Amino acid sequence: MEGVRRWWQELTGLVLPAECGGCGRARTVLCPECRAALDGSPPRRVRPVPEPAGLPAVHAAARYADEVRAVLLAHKERGALGLARPLGVALAGAVWEGLGEVGEGEGPPPLGNVLLVPLPSTPRSVRARGHDPARRIALAAAGELRRAGASVRVAAVLRQRRTVADQSGLNSRQRRANLVGALAVVPGGARVLCGGSVVLVDDLITTGASLAEAARAVRVAVAQERAAAGAREGDQAAAATAGEEAVRVTAGERAAGATATASGNATATTDGWRAGAFAWTDRAEGARAVYGGVTREGRGVRPSGAREGGGRGMPAGPAGVGHAGDVVCAAVVAAPPDAFEINRNCR
């Protein structure tokens, strides 16, 4: 029954758009003015204050205010699925900008494999909303980037490993403490992550705590996978180096989490990787979590009201990025206005 409801939501959103998701104008998914607010300006580097430890460089397409806020909420909470494409266009621009800055100063080789890793929604939220907003936008962004010539897939390999408190009433320190150790990579997901440079994606950044925790989970999983791969290949030196890296990353994040917990008056568990933490998954989940071109967005099916080719044109292409499995940057659709007020020369 849940599947039928999601199918009906998507069908009606494509065929019978009721109103603009930003301003409410009748009979359009997104009017030109609201589209311009969403992706009419170049994406920019944003930083929350205070900036959590371990947060990669983040680029945002738009300020989270007025029409942009209304569009994101319409897609996330009201199931306006026709907005996924224009939101994906905006996110694709932020991803491209982030990859371009990572490659600054290097030569112009073709873009390597890139994995967009969306932050996961809780199973309860997915059931209540009928869809996973961040994953849906990531799929739309990947389709947009592939049409621009990039080799991009979506790897939905992150899962919540424990219940977290509602973040709405927490300050930045409490949010960090609330999320320490809350995410992990599904079994088999680390091998997927080692197949390309990782870009973390979400619809919105506020304090940066969720993106920092996602980066920690990816780094730990990749370091452990590299250690295991070295051991399988008989390269003891590589295995030892990667193993030390996994221990260093885990220990450093535990210390950061303990500090945040003590100062933030929020409860968080900082125990390490536990056997059976993902008893509800199977070994094939890592492979199933990767989405390439076989998606509605990848086939070029356009929601009603979306422009052909998306918003502004893509640049010629970013320079080469980091090693496979590295978290090279993060990208979001929107960020609070004050997160844009930074010195761009301070990287």
C-alpha positions in Angstrom: 0.0 0.0 0.0 2.9 2.3 0.8 4.3 1.7 -2.7 1.0 2.6 -4.3 0.9 5.9 -2.4 4.4 6.8 -3.4 3.6 5.9 -7.0 0.4 8.0 -7.0 2.2 11.0 -5.4 4.9 10.9 -8.1 2.4 10.5 -11.0 0.2 13.4 -9.8 3.2 15.6 -9.3 4.4 15.0 -12.8 1.0 15.2 -14.6 -1.0 17.6 -12.6 1.2 20.2 -10.9 -1.0 22.2 -8.5 1.1 25.1 -7.6 4.6 26.5 -7.4 6.5 25.0 -4.5 8.1 28.4 -3.7 5.3 31.0 -4.0 2.1 29.0 -4.7 1.6 30.3 -8.2 -1.0 28.0 -9.9 -0.3 25.3 -12.4 3.5 25.1 -12.3 6.0 23.0 -10.3 8.4 26.0 -9.9 7.9 29.4 -11.4 10.8 31.3 -13.1 11.3 33.6 -10.2 11.5 30.8 -7.6 13.8 28.8 -9.9 16.1 31.8 -10.1 16.2 32.0 -6.3 17.1 28.3 -6.2 19.8 28.1 -8.9 20.2 31.6 -10.4 23.4 32.4 -8.5 26.8 30.5 -8.5 27.1 28.1 -5.6 29.4 29.3 -2.8 31.5 27.8 -0.1 29.7 27.9 3.3 30.8 27.5 6.8 28.7 27.0 10.0 29.9 28.8 13.1 31.3 27.1 15.0 32.6 24.7 12.4 32.6 21.1 13.7 35.8 19.1 13.5 36.1 16.9 10.5 33.7 18.8 8.4 34.8 18.7 4.7 34.5 21.8 2.5 30.8 22.5 1.8 29.3 24.3 -1.1 25.7 25.4 -1.2 23.5 26.5 -4.2 21.2 28.9 -2.4 20.4 30.7 0.9 17.8 28.9 3.0 15.2 31.6 3.2 11.8 32.6 1.6 11.1 30.7 -1.6 14.1 28.3 -1.3 12.9 27.3 2.2 9.4 26.8 0.9 10.6 24.6 -2.0 12.7 22.4 0.2 9.8 21.9 2.7 7.3 21.2 -0.1 9.6 18.5 -1.5 10.5 17.0 1.9 7.4 17.2 3.9 4.5 17.6 1.4 5.7 15.1 -1.2 6.0 17.5 -4.0 8.1 15.1 -6.0 8.1 17.1 -9.2 10.5 19.5 -7.3 13.2 16.8 -7.2 14.6 17.7 -10.7 15.1 21.5 -10.1 16.5 20.7 -6.6 18.8 18.2 -8.2 20.0 20.8 -10.7 20.8 23.2 -7.9 22.7 20.4 -6.0 24.6 19.4 -9.1 25.9 22.9 -9.4 27.1 22.8 -5.8 28.8 19.5 -6.4 30.5 20.7 -9.5 31.7 23.8 -7.8 33.1 21.8 -4.9 35.0 19.4 -7.2 36.4 22.3 -9.1 37.9 23.8 -6.0 39.3 20.5 -4.9 41.1 20.3 -8.3 42.3 23.9 -8.3 46.0 24.2 -9.3 46.1 20.8 -10.9 46.0 19.8 -14.6 42.8 19.2 -16.5 42.5 15.4 -16.8 39.0 14.0 -17.3 36.9 13.8 -14.2 37.2 10.4 -12.5 34.5 8.4 -10.8 32.6 10.4 -8.3 30.2 8.9 -5.7 27.4 11.1 -4.3 26.7 9.8 -0.8 23.4 11.2 0.5 22.9 11.6 4.3 20.3 9.0 5.3 16.8 9.7 6.7 15.6 7.6 9.5 13.4 4.7 8.5 10.6 6.3 10.5 10.9 9.5 8.5 10.9 7.7 5.2 7.8 5.8 6.1 6.0 9.0 7.3 7.0 11.1 4.2 6.7 8.2 1.7 10.2 8.9 0.3 13.8 9.7 1.1 14.3 13.4 0.1 18.1 13.5 0.2 18.4 10.3 -1.9 15.9 11.5 -4.4 17.6 14.9 -4.9 21.0 13.1 -5.1 19.7 10.9 -7.9 18.4 13.9 -9.8 21.8 15.6 -9.3 23.7 12.6 -10.6 21.6 12.5 -13.7 22.3 16.2 -14.3 26.0 15.7 -13.9 26.1 12.6 -16.2 24.4 14.7 -18.9 27.2 17.2 -18.5 29.7 14.4 -19.1 30.8 13.4 -15.6 31.1 9.9 -14.3 28.8 10.1 -11.3 26.8 7.5 -9.3 24.8 7.7 -6.1 26.0 5.4 -3.3 23.4 5.3 -0.5 25.6 3.4 1.9 25.2 5.3 5.1 22.7 4.1 7.7 21.8 5.2 11.3 23.3 2.7 13.8 21.4 4.1 16.8 18.5 6.3 17.6 19.2 10.0 18.0 17.3 12.7 19.7 15.2 15.3 17.8 17.7 17.9 16.7 15.3 20.8 16.4 15.8 22.1 20.0 19.5 21.5 20.2 22.4 24.0 19.9 25.5 23.2 17.8 27.4 21.5 20.6 24.4 19.4 21.5 23.8 18.4 17.9 27.4 17.3 17.6 27.2 15.2 20.7 23.8 13.8 19.7 25.2 12.5 16.4 28.6 11.1 17.5 28.8 7.5 16.4 25.2 7.7 15.0 26.1 6.8 11.4 28.0 3.9 9.8 28.5 2.4 6.4 26.4 -0.7 5.6 28.2 -4.1 5.1 29.8 -4.1 1.7 29.5 -0.4 1.4 33.2 0.4 2.1 34.1 -1.5 -1.1 31.7 0.6 -3.0 33.2 3.8 -1.5 36.6 2.7 -2.7 35.4 2.9 -6.3 35.4 6.7 -6.5 35.9 10.1 -4.9 33.2 10.7 -2.3 31.1 13.8 -2.2 28.6 13.9 0.7 25.3 15.5 -0.2 22.2 16.7 1.6 19.4 19.1 1.1 20.4 21.5 3.9 23.2 22.3 6.2 22.6 24.0 9.6 25.3 23.3 12.2 27.3 20.9 10.0 27.1 18.2 12.6 25.4 15.6 10.3 27.9 16.1 7.5 30.8 15.9 9.9 29.4 12.6 11.3 28.9 11.3 7.8 32.5 12.1 6.9 33.7 10.4 10.0 31.7 7.2 9.2 33.0 7.1 5.6 36.7 7.7 6.7 36.6 4.9 9.3 34.9 2.4 6.9 37.3 3.2 4.0 40.4 3.0 6.3 39.2 -0.4 7.6 38.5 -1.6 4.1 42.0 -0.5 2.9 43.5 -2.4 5.9 41.5 -5.5 5.0 42.4 -5.2 1.3 46.1 -5.0 2.2 45.9 -8.1 4.3 44.1 -10.0 1.6 46.8 -9.1 -0.9 49.6 -10.0 1.5 50.9 -6.4 1.6 51.6 -6.3 5.3 53.1 -2.8 5.2 50.1 -1.3 3.5 47.7 -3.2 5.8 49.6 -1.9 8.9 49.5 1.7 7.6 45.8 1.5 6.8 45.1 -0.1 10.1 46.9 2.6 11.9 44.9 5.2 10.0 41.6 3.5 10.9 42.6 3.5 14.6 43.7 7.1 14.4 40.5 8.3 12.8 38.3 6.3 15.2 40.2 7.4 18.2 40.3 11.1 17.2 36.6 11.1 16.5 35.8 9.4 19.8 37.8 12.1 21.6 36.0 14.8 19.8 32.7 13.2 20.6 33.5 12.9 24.3 34.4 16.6 24.4 31.2 17.5 22.6 29.2 15.4 25.0 30.7 16.9 28.1 30.2 20.4 26.9 26.8 20.0 25.2 24.7 18.3 27.9 23.5 15.8 25.3 23.7 12.0 25.5 25.7 10.2 22.9 27.3 6.8 22.6 30.9 6.6 21.4 31.4 2.9 21.2 33.3 1.6 18.2 32.2 -0.7 15.4 30.0 -3.5 16.9 29.4 -6.8 15.3 25.7 -7.2 14.5 25.1 -3.4 14.5 23.4 -3.9 11.1 21.5 -7.1 11.8 18.7 -5.8 9.6 20.9 -5.5 6.5 22.4 -8.2 4.3 25.7 -8.6 2.7 24.5 -7.5 -0.7 23.2 -4.1 0.5 26.3 -2.2 -0.3 26.0 -3.2 -4.0 22.3 -2.5 -4.0 22.8 0.9 -2.6 24.6 2.2 -5.7 22.6 3.9 -8.4 24.0 4.5 -11.8 22.1 5.6 -14.9 19.1 3.3 -14.4 16.9 5.9 -12.8 14.0 8.0 -13.9 16.2 11.1 -13.7 19.0 9.3 -15.7 16.6 8.4 -18.5 15.9 12.1 -19.0 12.2 12.0 -18.0 11.4 15.6 -17.0 8.9 16.6 -14.3 6.3 19.0 -15.6 7.7 22.6 -15.3 11.3 21.6 -15.3 13.5 23.1 -18.0 15.4 20.9 -20.5 19.0 20.7 -19.4 18.3 22.3 -16.0 19.5 25.7 -14.9 22.7 27.5 -15.8 25.2 25.6 -18.0 27.9 23.5 -16.4 31.5 24.5 -16.6 33.9 22.7 -18.9 34.8 20.3 -16.1 36.6 20.1 -12.8 40.2 19.1 -12.5 41.2 15.7 -11.0 40.1 15.0 -7.5 41.3 12.9 -4.6 42.0 9.2 -4.3 39.2 6.7 -4.5 37.4 6.5 -1.1 38.5 9.9 0.0 35.8 12.4 1.2 36.8 15.3 -1.1 34.0 17.7 -0.3 30.3 18.1 0.5 27.5 19.8 -1.3 24.0 21.0 -0.2 21.1 22.7 -1.9 20.8 25.4 0.8 22.5 26.9 3.8 21.5 29.6 6.3 22.3 33.1 5.1 24.9 33.7 7.7 26.9 30.6 6.6 27.6 32.5 3.3 29.2 35.4 5.1 32.8 34.1 5.1 36.1 35.1 3.7 36.5 33.0 0.6 40.3 33.4 0.8 40.4 31.5 4.0 40.2 27.9 2.9 
